[in-house]
Amino acid sequence: MAFRKRILCIGAGYVGGPTMAVIADKCPQYKVTVVDINRARIEAWNSPNLPIYEPGLDAVVERARGRNLFFSANIDAGIREADIIFVSVNTPTKNFGQGAGYASDLQYLEQTARRILEVSDRPKIIVEKSTLPVRTAEAMERILDSTPRGVHFDVLSNPEFLAEGSAIADLENPDRVLLGARDTASGQKALAEIVRIYANWVPRERILTTNVWSSELSKLTANAFLAQRISSINTISALCERTEANVDEVAFAIGRDSRIGPKFLKASVGFGGSCFKKDILNLVYLCRHYGLMEVADYWESVVRLNDWQQHRFVGRMLTHMFNTIAGKRVAVFGFAFKADTGDTRETPALTVVRDLLAEHAVPVITDPKAIPEARHDLADALDRVEFTEDPYEAVKGAHAIAVCTEWQQFVRLDYAKIFALMRKPAFVFDGRNILDHRKLYDVGFNVVPIGKAELIHH
Ligand SMILES: NC(=O)c1ccc[n+]([C@@H]2O[C@H](COP(=O)([O-])OP(=O)(O)OC[C@H]3O[C@@H](n4cnc5c(N)ncnc54)[C@H](O)[C@@H]3O)[C@@H](O)[C@H]2O)c1
């Protein structure tokens, strides 16, 4: 079959893989190839065991792979044949040099730009899918224009708003698709080409088009606002614990105000994931760069608050468990940064485990999907941490359970059986407020939720 256009995606990660799988699934008239420097990842994408876990992903890949969806380690061949190149490489926080700890590390992005320039012999549309500092497209354009071969590239911004754990549903039915382009004839023509792809399944009114800089900045802003809501409700959770107010009731009450809305108001041990912290710190860096110190401080406090909330969780464990947890086994329920993913990047569970280790406790981690990642994240402490996929194993001889991920599996466990397996007094610290606290108390547990009264047996 002759394809309408050939799409390439550079970067086969949590974004590139699922995004391209859905584009290929919805647009059989396009050939979609995903490449990566990580050969093992490409092999996994070509195997029955995909490199990432996402509900529904297997079925989408199954339908499209080999038909119009291909995974390859041959980056140059992919670039050569592509008409449209999505760049979805990682843009972590820089950990060296100027801006260390705040700025985005753009070396992977720049490498791809240079590779595209090196290999291309005809015009192409380049689409920034990675989350980038505002005005990165300008740097991309300058690199791509840096040789006199005369090949023209249009650089567009198309940030991705999917959330891990619901990536396929988000991609198939997005709130919006955002596209930013230059206001030139060529920029607008390129824009129309990308709109045409999404229009295969996204209603036209949900495809938003803006200038490039608004598009780039909207992604950082969206993540900053989402994270800010979590930090805001978490500040209130601490106040609730002092005042007998109940944070879930407060969240429900304020969420009924249509100006506030009910989503993303769940108090917890804190937010995690590869993006929120990184993107806010990037925003902070940009603000400082432009001399907007008050703006920078405002957003930085969202991250500071999140760190505080994570440490506070173990602080409360210590207080309730008689000011010592040295030598005590603590079953850590969940290591993924959220439910329905195996991703552990910036997971609050890691902070909790590190704090437990600092107190000489013995963390026993259980998670349905993230045990391999947990082992990797704790490679320096494998002799002091235990891992098991079976929660009933994890609680044997434990003094406490610390719920760090809102996996529904944990809600359905037999807590009478678990209570019998634990040391007494047995504690549950519910860092996600997902369990039935009254029921646990009746079973015999001391229960310490987030942002509401503890249930303690005397
Ligand atoms: N993970 C999310 O939920 C999410 C959501 C929206 C946006 N984003 C953004 O999307 C981007 C990608 O995130 P991710 O989570 O998919 O990252 P990831 O680390 O899972 O994947 C990035 C991939 O790019 C590959 N890569 C790096 N340099 C390369 C090069 N020069 N050539 C070819 N491949 C290269 C890496 O090997 C890796 O497999 C980031 O900018 C992130 O901020 C992520």
The ligand as a Gaussian input file, in Angstrom:
#p B3LYP/6-31G(d) Opt

LIG

0 1
 N        6.113000      10.635000      30.661000
 C        5.073000      11.436000      30.575000
 O        4.033000      11.209000      31.178000
 C        5.135000      12.659000      29.702000
 C        3.951000      13.317000      29.396000
 C        4.002000      14.433000      28.570000
 C        5.219000      14.875000      28.085000
 N        6.363000      14.235000      28.413000
 C        7.621000      14.726000      27.838000
 O        7.942000      13.916000      26.709000
 C        9.356000      13.756000      26.585000
 C        9.716000      12.288000      26.598000
 O        9.323000      11.734000      27.841000
 P        9.302000      10.168000      28.091000
 O        8.654000       9.970000      29.418000
 O        8.759000       9.473000      26.889000
 O       10.880000       9.889000      28.200000
 P       11.618000       8.489000      28.088000
 O       12.909000       8.644000      28.796000
 O       10.678000       7.389000      28.491000
 O       11.892000       8.312000      26.513000
 C       12.774000       9.096000      25.795000
 C       13.510000       8.187000      24.808000
 O       14.313000       8.982000      23.949000
 C       15.467000       8.232000      23.614000
 N       16.519000       9.105000      23.097000
 C       17.267000      10.017000      23.776000
 N       18.127000      10.625000      22.943000
 C       17.934000      10.082000      21.714000
 C       18.536000      10.306000      20.448000
 N       19.495000      11.219000      20.287000
 N       18.107000       9.569000      19.396000
 C       17.120000       8.646000      19.566000
 N       16.510000       8.400000      20.747000
 C       16.924000       9.105000      21.801000
 C       15.827000       7.558000      24.911000
 O       16.677000       6.442000      24.694000
 C       14.447000       7.187000      25.474000
 O       14.077000       5.854000      25.137000
 C        9.956000      14.555000      27.742000
 O       10.269000      15.845000      27.270000
 C        8.816000      14.641000      28.744000
 O        8.916000      15.781000      29.544000
 C        6.336000      13.122000      29.189000

